[in-house]
């Protein structure tokens, strides 16, 4: 049997690419394959027919592969992560209470040295 050599890195400062999968999609594929293996074992231990277990695992594997490759081609290296991060940004920020939360510490009295520093700062500007 011949040894297979796979090229992983394409150059300096470029992300990892393996058979068309870029960056984090390699991890998604590995996690999916592990989940399918666990699903196969659970189905086999529960007493399902071996051919049914194989059909379920094969179908899941084909679905996983096509979905991960679609995501990799559509979003690229960081696009899916940026899409997920964009969901976390609120459309607007609402304050249910009054402005007192923000203005509350503005009326603090200062000591003598602080008053002189504030006065000097006001004179300079």
C-alpha positions as CSV (number, residue, x, y, z in Angstrom):
1,X,0.0,0.0,0.0
2,X,1.4,3.4,-0.9
3,X,1.8,6.2,1.6
4,X,-0.5,9.2,1.1
5,X,0.9,12.7,1.5
6,X,-1.6,15.5,2.2
7,X,-0.7,19.1,1.8
8,X,-2.2,21.1,4.6
9,X,-0.5,24.6,4.6
10,X,-0.7,26.6,1.4
11,X,1.8,29.3,2.4
12,X,3.1,31.7,5.1
13,X,0.4,33.6,7.0
14,X,-2.5,31.8,5.2
15,X,-5.1,29.8,7.0
16,X,-5.1,26.1,7.0
17,X,-6.9,24.5,4.1
18,X,-7.5,20.8,3.7
19,X,-9.2,19.4,0.6
20,X,-11.2,22.6,0.1
21,X,-12.2,23.1,3.7
22,X,-10.9,26.3,5.2
23,X,-10.0,27.2,8.8
24,X,-12.7,26.3,11.4
25,X,-14.7,24.1,8.9
26,X,-12.1,21.4,9.4
27,X,-13.1,21.3,13.1
28,X,-16.8,21.3,12.2
29,X,-16.3,18.3,9.9
30,X,-14.2,16.4,12.5
31,X,-16.9,17.1,15.2
32,X,-19.6,15.9,12.9
33,X,-17.8,12.7,12.0
34,X,-17.3,12.0,15.7
35,X,-21.0,12.6,16.4
36,X,-22.0,10.3,13.5
37,X,-19.8,7.6,14.9
38,X,-21.4,7.9,18.3
39,X,-24.8,7.9,16.7
40,X,-23.9,4.6,14.9
41,X,-22.7,3.0,18.1
42,X,-25.8,4.0,20.1
43,X,-28.1,2.7,17.3
44,X,-26.2,-0.6,17.1
45,X,-26.2,-1.1,20.9
46,X,-30.0,-0.4,20.9
47,X,-30.4,-3.4,18.7
48,X,-31.1,-1.9,15.3
49,X,-30.2,-3.9,12.2
50,X,-26.6,-3.3,11.1
51,X,-27.7,-2.2,7.6
52,X,-30.1,0.3,9.1
53,X,-27.3,1.7,11.3
54,X,-25.1,1.9,8.2
55,X,-27.8,3.6,6.2
56,X,-28.4,6.2,8.9
57,X,-24.6,6.9,9.3
58,X,-24.0,7.1,5.6
59,X,-26.9,9.5,5.0
60,X,-25.9,11.6,7.9
61,X,-22.3,11.7,6.7
62,X,-23.3,12.7,3.2
63,X,-25.5,15.5,4.6
64,X,-22.8,16.7,6.9
65,X,-20.2,16.8,4.2
66,X,-22.4,18.7,1.7
67,X,-23.5,21.2,4.4
68,X,-20.0,21.9,5.7
69,X,-18.6,22.3,2.1
70,X,-21.5,24.7,1.3
71,X,-20.8,26.8,4.4
72,X,-17.1,26.8,3.6
73,X,-17.7,28.0,0.1
74,X,-20.4,30.5,0.9
75,X,-18.8,32.2,3.9
76,X,-15.1,31.6,3.6
77,X,-12.6,31.6,6.4
78,X,-14.2,34.0,8.9
79,X,-17.6,34.8,7.3
80,X,-19.7,32.4,9.4
81,X,-18.1,33.6,12.6
82,X,-18.8,37.2,11.6
83,X,-22.4,36.3,10.9
84,X,-22.8,34.7,14.3
85,X,-21.2,37.7,16.0
86,X,-23.5,40.1,14.1
87,X,-26.5,38.4,15.7
88,X,-25.1,39.4,19.2
89,X,-25.1,43.1,18.5
90,X,-28.3,44.8,19.7
91,X,-30.3,47.0,17.3
92,X,-30.8,49.6,19.9
93,X,-30.1,50.3,23.6
94,X,-33.0,51.3,25.8
95,X,-32.9,52.7,29.3
96,X,-36.0,51.9,31.2
97,X,-35.2,54.3,34.0
98,X,-34.3,57.9,34.0
99,X,-31.0,59.6,33.3
100,X,-30.2,59.7,37.0
101,X,-28.0,56.5,36.6
102,X,-25.6,58.4,34.3
103,X,-25.8,61.8,36.0
104,X,-25.8,60.6,39.6
105,X,-22.0,61.0,40.2
106,X,-21.7,64.5,38.7
107,X,-22.8,66.3,41.8
108,X,-20.0,64.9,44.1
109,X,-18.3,67.6,46.2
110,X,-14.5,67.7,46.0
111,X,-11.9,68.5,48.6
112,X,-9.9,71.7,48.5
113,X,-7.0,70.3,46.4
114,X,-9.5,68.9,43.8
115,X,-11.3,72.3,43.6
116,X,-8.0,74.1,42.9
117,X,-7.1,71.5,40.2
118,X,-10.5,71.9,38.6
119,X,-10.3,75.7,38.7
120,X,-6.8,75.7,37.2
121,X,-8.0,73.3,34.5
122,X,-10.9,75.6,33.7
123,X,-8.7,78.7,33.5
124,X,-6.2,77.0,31.1
125,X,-8.9,76.0,28.6
